[in-house]
Amino acid sequence: MTSTPASCVELVWIPLGSGPGSALVRASGRAFEALAAARQHRRRQRLFHTALSVRVDGVRWTIEMTPDWSPSRADREVVVRGPVGLPVLGRSRCFRYAVHRWREGVIGDLASAVDSPQRLSSDRHTAQLLLDLVAAVPAYTWGRDEQHAGEMWNSNSVNAWLIVRSGLQVDGLHPPDHGRAPGWAAGLVVARRAGAGAPTRPSTAHEARMSAGRGLRHRPAHDDGPT
């Protein structure tokens, strides 16, 4: 793409463990896929994780999930926190994840992205709606399938949930090179149960702040509202 509109939503597919210092992530991903392929009697596939970049009126925002204990910055806004592994473990920061809405944020392993970015929308209202919805992301337990969606909840689930809830089409969206993105389907299932395009974005600055404030508190796993 030669130019980027002032407002848009773009999705990026990145091979799991491709960033610098990601040897452990890469090794664990391969082990996970080997076990999954053996259990499902299929060939192994290349694993991908996704990233969302949202631009509104020329300002770029990056949506990401990280361990809650990772170094933070004032501009790397945390809007949702959730547990990792088991709900009870989320009492410790060592077992929590954080969903960030990062103004002018960067995607560390963007250089490794494949067939990306994929522009999903150039509509300002849609881009703003998706950005507002980050504060409403369900804080389900990372690595578990509490909603019986058929896959674990992770960062791919968060991005898929945001895309569907903002009313964007997901038909034809799939990892490149016949790969797969664990957790992606879980986000689609959970979002569709709630109704695509149904949420109403905060209509005032006060409501927006209230929405973000709710996201900063840990929500129980059963409340309806990581790679």
C-alpha positions as a LaTeX table, in Angstrom:
\begin{tabular}{lrrr}
\hline
Residue & $x$ (\AA) & $y$ (\AA) & $z$ (\AA) \\
\hline
Met1 & 0.00 & 0.00 & 0.00 \\
Thr2 & 1.45 & 3.34 & $-1.08$ \\
Ser3 & $-0.57$ & 5.62 & 1.18 \\
Thr4 & $-2.43$ & 5.35 & 4.47 \\
Pro5 & $-5.74$ & 7.18 & 4.95 \\
Ala6 & $-6.26$ & 9.42 & 7.95 \\
Ser7 & $-8.58$ & 6.83 & 9.50 \\
Cys8 & $-8.36$ & 3.08 & 8.97 \\
Val9 & $-8.11$ & $-0.36$ & 10.58 \\
Glu10 & $-5.29$ & $-2.70$ & 9.55 \\
Leu11 & $-4.57$ & $-6.31$ & 10.53 \\
Val12 & $-1.07$ & $-7.81$ & 10.55 \\
Trp13 & $-0.11$ & $-11.50$ & 10.50 \\
Ile14 & 3.23 & $-12.25$ & 12.19 \\
Pro15 & 4.89 & $-15.69$ & 12.48 \\
Leu16 & 4.91 & $-16.72$ & 16.13 \\
Gly17 & 8.31 & $-16.25$ & 17.75 \\
Ser18 & 9.82 & $-14.26$ & 14.90 \\
Gly19 & 10.89 & $-11.26$ & 16.95 \\
Pro20 & 14.30 & $-10.78$ & 18.58 \\
Gly21 & 14.75 & $-12.74$ & 21.80 \\
Ser22 & 11.76 & $-14.97$ & 21.02 \\
Ala23 & 13.54 & $-18.33$ & 20.97 \\
Leu24 & 11.50 & $-19.63$ & 23.92 \\
Val25 & 8.22 & $-18.52$ & 22.34 \\
Arg26 & 9.21 & $-20.13$ & 19.05 \\
Ala27 & 10.17 & $-23.42$ & 20.72 \\
Ser28 & 7.05 & $-23.60$ & 22.86 \\
Gly29 & 4.91 & $-22.77$ & 19.84 \\
Arg30 & 6.42 & $-25.60$ & 17.84 \\
Ala31 & 5.88 & $-28.03$ & 20.72 \\
Phe32 & 2.27 & $-26.87$ & 21.08 \\
Glu33 & 1.60 & $-27.29$ & 17.36 \\
Ala34 & 3.26 & $-30.72$ & 17.28 \\
Leu35 & 0.95 & $-31.96$ & 20.05 \\
Ala36 & $-2.13$ & $-30.36$ & 18.48 \\
Ala37 & $-1.37$ & $-31.83$ & 15.05 \\
Ala38 & $-0.82$ & $-35.30$ & 16.50 \\
Arg39 & $-4.07$ & $-35.14$ & 18.47 \\
Gln40 & $-6.05$ & $-33.92$ & 15.42 \\
His41 & $-4.32$ & $-36.30$ & 12.98 \\
Arg42 & $-3.16$ & $-33.55$ & 10.60 \\
Arg43 & 0.03 & $-32.02$ & 9.31 \\
Arg44 & 1.78 & $-29.37$ & 11.36 \\
Gln45 & 1.12 & $-25.78$ & 10.37 \\
Arg46 & 2.96 & $-22.51$ & 10.78 \\
Leu47 & 1.64 & $-20.53$ & 13.73 \\
Phe48 & 0.81 & $-16.81$ & 13.51 \\
His49 & $-0.16$ & $-14.12$ & 15.94 \\
Thr50 & $-2.01$ & $-10.99$ & 14.93 \\
Ala51 & $-1.65$ & $-7.28$ & 15.59 \\
Leu52 & $-4.14$ & $-4.47$ & 15.07 \\
Ser53 & $-3.20$ & $-0.96$ & 14.01 \\
Val54 & $-5.93$ & 1.68 & 14.14 \\
Arg55 & $-5.59$ & 5.19 & 12.74 \\
Val56 & $-8.09$ & 7.92 & 13.64 \\
Asp57 & $-7.67$ & 11.44 & 12.22 \\
Gly58 & $-4.03$ & 10.75 & 11.45 \\
Val59 & $-3.16$ & 9.39 & 14.91 \\
Arg60 & $-2.00$ & 5.77 & 14.97 \\
Trp61 & $-2.92$ & 3.41 & 17.79 \\
Thr62 & $-1.57$ & $-0.09$ & 18.39 \\
Ile63 & $-3.60$ & $-2.69$ & 20.27 \\
Glu64 & $-1.55$ & $-5.36$ & 21.98 \\
Met65 & $-1.54$ & $-7.89$ & 24.80 \\
Thr66 & 1.51 & $-8.30$ & 27.02 \\
Pro67 & 2.36 & $-9.86$ & 30.42 \\
Asp68 & 1.23 & $-7.43$ & 33.11 \\
Trp69 & 4.71 & $-7.43$ & 34.61 \\
Ser70 & 6.30 & $-6.09$ & 31.42 \\
Pro71 & 7.81 & $-2.58$ & 31.64 \\
Ser72 & 5.09 & 0.01 & 31.07 \\
Arg73 & 4.98 & 3.61 & 29.87 \\
Ala74 & 2.46 & 6.37 & 30.43 \\
Asp75 & 1.47 & 6.40 & 26.75 \\
Arg76 & 1.07 & 2.61 & 26.66 \\
Glu77 & $-2.41$ & 2.74 & 28.18 \\
Val78 & $-3.64$ & $-0.42$ & 29.92 \\
Val79 & $-7.40$ & $-0.79$ & 29.56 \\
Val80 & $-8.00$ & $-4.44$ & 30.47 \\
Arg81 & $-6.24$ & $-6.93$ & 32.73 \\
Gly82 & $-6.99$ & $-10.64$ & 33.01 \\
Pro83 & $-5.60$ & $-13.86$ & 34.53 \\
Val84 & $-3.22$ & $-16.32$ & 32.90 \\
Gly85 & $-3.63$ & $-20.10$ & 33.26 \\
Leu86 & $-6.20$ & $-20.13$ & 36.06 \\
Pro87 & $-8.54$ & $-17.39$ & 37.30 \\
Val88 & $-7.20$ & $-17.63$ & 40.85 \\
Leu89 & $-3.64$ & $-17.03$ & 39.63 \\
Gly90 & $-4.66$ & $-13.60$ & 38.39 \\
Arg91 & $-4.36$ & $-12.32$ & 41.95 \\
Ser92 & $-0.63$ & $-12.17$ & 41.28 \\
Arg93 & 0.77 & $-9.76$ & 38.72 \\
Cys94 & 3.07 & $-12.56$ & 37.57 \\
Phe95 & 0.02 & $-14.38$ & 36.21 \\
Arg96 & $-1.87$ & $-11.52$ & 34.60 \\
Tyr97 & $-1.94$ & $-10.11$ & 31.09 \\
Ala98 & $-2.61$ & $-6.52$ & 30.06 \\
Val99 & $-4.35$ & $-5.25$ & 26.94 \\
His100 & $-2.85$ & $-1.95$ & 25.79 \\
Arg101 & $-4.24$ & 0.85 & 23.64 \\
Trp102 & $-0.98$ & 2.50 & 22.67 \\
Arg103 & $-0.93$ & 5.92 & 20.99 \\
Glu104 & 1.73 & 5.95 & 18.24 \\
Gly105 & 2.71 & 2.48 & 19.43 \\
Val106 & 5.08 & 0.25 & 17.50 \\
Ile107 & 4.83 & $-3.46$ & 16.68 \\
Gly108 & 8.18 & $-4.92$ & 17.61 \\
Asp109 & 8.27 & $-7.78$ & 15.09 \\
Leu110 & 6.43 & $-5.98$ & 12.28 \\
Ala111 & 9.36 & $-6.56$ & 9.91 \\
Ser112 & 8.55 & $-10.29$ & 9.98 \\
Ala113 & 4.89 & $-9.83$ & 9.02 \\
Val114 & 3.58 & $-11.88$ & 6.08 \\
Asp115 & 1.04 & $-10.63$ & 3.50 \\
Ser116 & 0.45 & $-7.59$ & 5.67 \\
Pro117 & $-0.95$ & $-5.14$ & 6.49 \\
Gln118 & $-4.48$ & $-6.06$ & 5.42 \\
Arg119 & $-6.70$ & $-2.99$ & 5.45 \\
Leu120 & $-10.08$ & $-3.89$ & 6.90 \\
Ser121 & $-11.69$ & $-0.45$ & 6.77 \\
Ser122 & $-11.01$ & 3.18 & 5.87 \\
Asp123 & $-14.14$ & 4.42 & 7.65 \\
Arg124 & $-13.54$ & 6.83 & 10.52 \\
His125 & $-16.60$ & 5.77 & 12.52 \\
Thr126 & $-15.54$ & 2.10 & 12.36 \\
Ala127 & $-11.97$ & 2.89 & 13.37 \\
Gln128 & $-13.12$ & 4.99 & 16.33 \\
Leu129 & $-15.64$ & 2.36 & 17.38 \\
Leu130 & $-13.01$ & $-0.38$ & 17.38 \\
Leu131 & $-10.68$ & 1.82 & 19.39 \\
Asp132 & $-13.40$ & 2.52 & 21.97 \\
Leu133 & $-14.26$ & $-1.16$ & 22.21 \\
Val134 & $-10.81$ & $-2.10$ & 23.51 \\
Ala135 & $-12.01$ & $-1.13$ & 27.00 \\
Ala136 & $-14.85$ & $-3.66$ & 26.66 \\
Val137 & $-12.70$ & $-6.68$ & 25.73 \\
Pro138 & $-13.72$ & $-9.67$ & 27.90 \\
Ala139 & $-11.04$ & $-10.49$ & 30.47 \\
Tyr140 & $-11.23$ & $-14.26$ & 30.08 \\
Thr141 & $-8.40$ & $-16.45$ & 31.30 \\
Trp142 & $-5.50$ & $-16.61$ & 28.85 \\
Gly143 & $-4.80$ & $-20.15$ & 27.66 \\
Arg144 & $-8.20$ & $-21.59$ & 28.63 \\
Asp145 & $-11.51$ & $-22.14$ & 26.84 \\
Glu146 & $-13.91$ & $-20.92$ & 29.53 \\
Gln147 & $-16.58$ & $-19.97$ & 26.98 \\
His148 & $-16.57$ & $-23.38$ & 25.24 \\
Ala149 & $-15.64$ & $-21.71$ & 21.97 \\
Gly150 & $-13.43$ & $-24.59$ & 20.84 \\
Glu151 & $-10.12$ & $-22.77$ & 21.37 \\
Met152 & $-8.17$ & $-21.07$ & 24.12 \\
Trp153 & $-8.45$ & $-17.32$ & 24.75 \\
Asn154 & $-5.36$ & $-15.26$ & 23.87 \\
Ser155 & $-4.22$ & $-12.15$ & 21.98 \\
Asn156 & $-5.58$ & $-13.50$ & 18.68 \\
Ser157 & $-8.97$ & $-13.90$ & 20.38 \\
Val158 & $-8.90$ & $-10.26$ & 21.48 \\
Asn159 & $-8.20$ & $-8.99$ & 17.96 \\
Ala160 & $-10.82$ & $-11.23$ & 16.36 \\
Trp161 & $-13.38$ & $-10.13$ & 18.98 \\
Leu162 & $-12.67$ & $-6.46$ & 18.26 \\
Ile163 & $-12.98$ & $-6.92$ & 14.51 \\
Val164 & $-16.35$ & $-8.65$ & 14.71 \\
Arg165 & $-17.79$ & $-6.38$ & 17.42 \\
Ser166 & $-16.93$ & $-3.29$ & 15.38 \\
Gly167 & $-19.00$ & $-4.68$ & 12.50 \\
Leu168 & $-16.15$ & $-5.58$ & 10.16 \\
Gln169 & $-16.31$ & $-8.62$ & 7.90 \\
Val170 & $-14.02$ & $-11.55$ & 8.65 \\
Asp171 & $-14.89$ & $-13.71$ & 5.64 \\
Gly172 & $-11.65$ & $-14.39$ & 3.82 \\
Leu173 & $-9.48$ & $-13.39$ & 6.77 \\
His174 & $-7.10$ & $-16.23$ & 7.54 \\
Pro175 & $-3.40$ & $-16.72$ & 8.26 \\
Pro176 & $-1.12$ & $-16.78$ & 5.21 \\
Asp177 & 0.74 & $-19.79$ & 3.84 \\
His178 & $-1.87$ & $-22.23$ & 5.11 \\
Gly179 & $-0.89$ & $-21.40$ & 8.65 \\
Arg180 & $-3.14$ & $-21.04$ & 11.66 \\
Ala181 & $-3.64$ & $-18.56$ & 14.48 \\
Pro182 & $-4.58$ & $-20.32$ & 17.74 \\
Gly183 & $-7.32$ & $-18.45$ & 19.58 \\
Trp184 & $-8.59$ & $-16.57$ & 16.52 \\
Ala185 & $-11.72$ & $-18.72$ & 16.22 \\
Ala186 & $-12.49$ & $-18.28$ & 19.93 \\
Gly187 & $-12.69$ & $-14.51$ & 19.49 \\
Leu188 & $-15.01$ & $-14.89$ & 16.50 \\
Val189 & $-17.33$ & $-17.27$ & 18.36 \\
Val190 & $-17.59$ & $-15.15$ & 21.52 \\
Ala191 & $-18.16$ & $-11.93$ & 19.54 \\
Arg192 & $-20.83$ & $-13.46$ & 17.32 \\
Arg193 & $-22.74$ & $-14.74$ & 20.33 \\
Ala194 & $-23.03$ & $-11.15$ & 21.52 \\
Gly195 & $-24.08$ & $-9.90$ & 18.09 \\
Ala196 & $-21.77$ & $-8.33$ & 15.53 \\
Gly197 & $-21.90$ & $-4.56$ & 15.37 \\
Ala198 & $-24.27$ & $-4.36$ & 18.35 \\
Pro199 & $-22.20$ & $-2.40$ & 20.87 \\
Thr200 & $-22.73$ & 1.32 & 21.28 \\
Arg201 & $-19.56$ & 3.32 & 21.64 \\
Pro202 & $-19.32$ & 5.86 & 24.48 \\
Ser203 & $-21.19$ & 8.99 & 23.38 \\
Thr204 & $-19.51$ & 11.41 & 25.77 \\
Ala205 & $-16.05$ & 11.90 & 27.17 \\
His206 & $-17.37$ & 11.03 & 30.64 \\
Glu207 & $-18.82$ & 7.73 & 29.42 \\
Ala208 & $-15.56$ & 6.96 & 27.65 \\
Arg209 & $-13.61$ & 7.48 & 30.86 \\
Met210 & $-16.07$ & 5.30 & 32.78 \\
Ser211 & $-15.72$ & 2.55 & 30.18 \\
Ala212 & $-11.93$ & 2.67 & 30.36 \\
Gly213 & $-12.07$ & 2.63 & 34.15 \\
Arg214 & $-14.08$ & $-0.57$ & 34.14 \\
Gly215 & $-11.48$ & $-2.13$ & 31.88 \\
Leu216 & $-8.70$ & $-1.37$ & 34.36 \\
Arg217 & $-10.28$ & $-3.55$ & 36.99 \\
His218 & $-9.91$ & $-7.30$ & 36.81 \\
Arg219 & $-13.21$ & $-8.80$ & 35.72 \\
Pro220 & $-14.22$ & $-12.31$ & 36.83 \\
Ala221 & $-13.92$ & $-14.99$ & 34.17 \\
His222 & $-17.71$ & $-15.31$ & 33.88 \\
Asp223 & $-18.20$ & $-11.60$ & 33.22 \\
Asp224 & $-19.24$ & $-10.93$ & 29.61 \\
Gly225 & $-18.19$ & $-7.49$ & 29.60 \\
Pro226 & $-3.59$ & $-14.16$ & 24.68 \\
Thr227 & 0.59 & $-15.43$ & 21.90 \\
\hline
\end{tabular}
